[in-house]
Amino acid sequence: METYKPSPIPLCEPNLGGREKQYMAEAVDSNWLSGGSFLRRFEQQLADYAGAAHVIGVSNGTSALQVALALAGVEKGDLVLVPNLTFVATANAVKYLGADPVMVDIDARTWLMDLDLLQDFLENQTFRNSNGCFHRESHRRIKAVVPVHLLGNVCEMERLNEMADHFALAVVEDAACSLGSFQNGWHSGTSGLLGTMSFNSNKIITTAGGGAILTNDEALAKRARHLITQSKSHATEYIHDELGYNFRLVNPLAAMGCAQMEQLPGFIQRKKEVAAWYQRELGEYDVVFQQLTPGTDSNYWHSAVLAEDSRNLIAALAADNIESRPLWTPIHELPVFTNDLYVTRENVSSDVSRQGIMLPCSTSITDEQLKRVTQSIAKFLDVSIKV
Ligand SMILES: Cc1ncc(COP(=O)(O)O)c(C=O)c1O
């Protein structure tokens, strides 16, 4: 006899319920593939929505970060400040340029870079001269800081920008997760020198694979377009005036993005409902939610909680055919980064990572499915409390 298995509930599925097929077919029919009108339209939609003067479509969020850091002046041998809890791409992009990340521990409430800790590090472990900010011990230049707006929560940008100004650091915002998140009226990714986004298939909108660079600086935008097209400096001759990249977003994928942008307000609305559901239904249990920074209107891209017995909870959900995942492993624990500097007092990122669970939050998730998730979690927590 077959045992009954409830239908699967995926973690975070793309939602392609709009004009994706129509626009992609139009892009194919136009025969413009590498560039074309959908790419320009997608970039403009993003610029209008985020209030950024310039948006440049690129191949993914990681390449966006790599190019943005290069544009910010990061060079071989430099140090770049990143939060210790983030997707590995943030730190990888630093390494691609021959620089090294300095990981800064996170705030236990917001799960974002701890700005008190950052300030303490900058005031006590660095010195400044006319060439910039330098790490006292290694005498290496600290060129930039990368706030990551994790899960949709926005780092306190006014404070960070002031600090960065004071210590001569370029600010590159990793807004991979935060399209639709605002802080005091500013869209995430638009208040620093440069911002980057990802349109990977699990993000709030997707182009299957894709990303964007945002900036209000016209010269940087021009240089970004130049770098991502192999630094080709002549219309017809193959003249390349510096080391460039092949990082452009292609027209059929941008077409998907145009259709996704039309649905963004509805996606954000549903993400907010899902987050509110978890907060309401799990509020009385022994789980901890991410706290928003002051003035943040989050897109609630990914719902997550901290629970003591997180790995067993993930297994219990899997037994009910519900997909969930741990939060990212802290960067300092990954082999590539173990020799890099980690600024911390209490290693909060390891605690948050150990307890973190990403919960199902597709924009297409039904209330019925949400009920199954919270009932499954409640069942596990009730039992584990009694044990
Ligand atoms: C915080 C963060 N930064 C960067 C990236 C990299 O984006 P992509 O996967 O599009 O390269 C992602 C997601 O994938 C991310 O979550």
The ligand as an ORCA input file, in Angstrom:
! r2SCAN-3c Opt
* xyz 0 1
  C      23.219     38.822     -1.174
  C      23.496     38.307     -2.557
  N      24.511     38.844     -3.274
  C      24.783     38.432     -4.519
  C      24.051     37.437     -5.126
  C      24.482     36.973     -6.471
  O      23.535     37.080     -7.448
  P      23.544     36.072     -8.719
  O      23.134     34.736     -8.226
  O      22.569     36.685     -9.656
  O      24.933     36.068     -9.267
  C      22.966     36.862     -4.431
  C      22.056     35.855     -4.966
  O      22.096     35.014     -5.681
  C      22.704     37.294     -3.103
  O      21.720     36.749     -2.386
*
